[in-house]
């Protein structure tokens, strides 16, 4: 019943506020804009994967977002409906329909005040980030109040209080935040470069269960961040340092008695660029930096109640077989057994982009573009005592290797009609330490992609992929064929095949076929096929999905 | 099932009732050097502009911007159009933007929308997404990129720059 009321409310709004061109001149009623997204999946039984064992074969996630603006005033809401159930492996807390987010905001040149839900990010997000990512099922917006104030062009301040969205409710922890950003360029009389600094505070207050109230840690956990960034004509660099107060260690949603630790993070970044060349290097060290608005949410599989953003700093790939073994940041202290002690991670990555110009031997007629990435991540080095829960950590030491990767991408246009991408990846993936499975996976992946333009509107794209490994499930082969009928209408088929699996029954084809049509801000896509089980990752954050077979229909639009 | 139907009903009513979003919300974005900028500083300028939402990890986005880059000089000579590439990379991949655009030799103006505030305000769910504005008003939007879409985009630019 409740949802019907909300929906009628939405209808009244539409009728009431929708712009009517005839009336536009007479009176300004403000503007109503919004977006709608619906994903419907129909899961069916599959001879290879087995019967679909869950409830509800047809499920859908639906999002309707409405924003209204009149002068300096803004208001809006997001209605979500997961009916009859959320898609596979979304949080069961979402099994409902109704208003998920709402806000009212006043904004002038110097002042902005928001009441209700809001998204936020301080610095790079290492200390605080509230964001939405629907494919990952993440929406950790704060519900509360926020004031932003810019006293001058070079200073901005912001303060907030809120509780994080958790399903259709909010979490139990109170979050207090303060952020400041200073542009120091004018002060330092810089003309062709900029220097900026930032300071943030984030506090999380949550009741402690009685049996753990021994004074070793507080209800309120404080964290502080300081940042300095320089950006010049051909060089840039940045540093960010974070400290987090001591807090109890939580593993598998359980408090570990008498195990209380501080946390810290250090992020360093350097870059150099000129026409045709760019280099970037990043170093990061995380120690006990996972931060949740509810202590017991630590390590939850649905990415709920996360206060800060700790992406895996590796190259984000865009091909099916390059996304099987994805590194995720290992920021937490976890001590499941004496052979698996983790206190954090240390490592970095380097990117180089180079353009061989037109007319040079390698550049050819159209130029050749090359991108190289190398990443290395390890556990912190130290002496860990499992029984005493004690660690002696060497600050810049590299411990157990978790992950390394080297990738090379070459983009080449052969003629007006032909162009290709060559992609090679070498990976080392320590499954024991990253996903708590057995063993290490050493793999090589190769991808060749070519596009042929038939005429000014039509084109064909083909992709061949292969993953070579002796480890885990063995080798994979894959292919994609895409036919673009017009720039709006496209069809594709793809298949990845785990032919190297030792278990013959698991040598499965994960095939998919579908099409999409886009016009204006509307896109309609339909897909039938088999989904590989595993991690779905966006921006270094991952969600586990089980394998399934079925039909997916996706509609998105903006108005 | 019932609520799906209600959603579809609401959705249909919206597409019939509401005319398309005409304005770019005045959201704060960042320049490449980290300084802030409000979108109305861009929409207040006269002329035709292309806003292209992309990310360093999005292959079709880069294909589109590479394809336009090859003809961008001609486009600018003929129509004076400006392309503003708005990167939606978050802190995981944001540091790759500067080296990437230099490595590629792109001449576009680049803006950062690193917590996707502008993307969300425009209800963009998938990238690449291009928006053409004329004197600050939206005249065209398109999601996705397939080879040849740049020609269609240029037709829109030419039509609006007369």
Interface residues (C-beta under 8 A of the other chain):
Chain A: X3 X4 X7 X10 X11 X14 X15 X18 X19 X21 X31 X32 X33 X34 X35 X36 X37 X38 X40 X58 X60 X62 X64 X65 X67 X69 X81 X83 X84 X97 X119 X120 X121 X124 X125 X126 X129 X131 X132 X134 X156 X183 X185 X193 X194 X196 X229 X231 X236 X269 X271 X272 X273 X274 X275 X276 X277 X278 X279 X280 X282 X309 X311 X312 X313 X315 X316 X317 X318 X351 X352 X353 X354 X355 X366 X367 X369 X370 X371 X411 X421 X451 X453 X455 X456 X457 X458 X459 X461 X484 X486 X487 X488 X490 X516 X518 X519 X520 X521 X522 X523 X539 X540 X555 X556 X557 X558 X559
Chain B: X1 X2 X3 X4 X6 X7 X8 X10 X11 X13 X14 X15 X17 X18 X19 X20 X21 X22 X23 X25 X32 X33 X34 X35 X36 X56 X57 X58 X59 X63 X66 X70 X90 X91 X92 X93 X94 X95 X96 X98 X99 X100 X101 X102 X103 X104 X105 X114 X115 X116 X117 X120 X121 X122 X123 X124 X125 X126 X140 X141 X142 X143 X144 X145 X146 X147 X148 X149 X151 X152
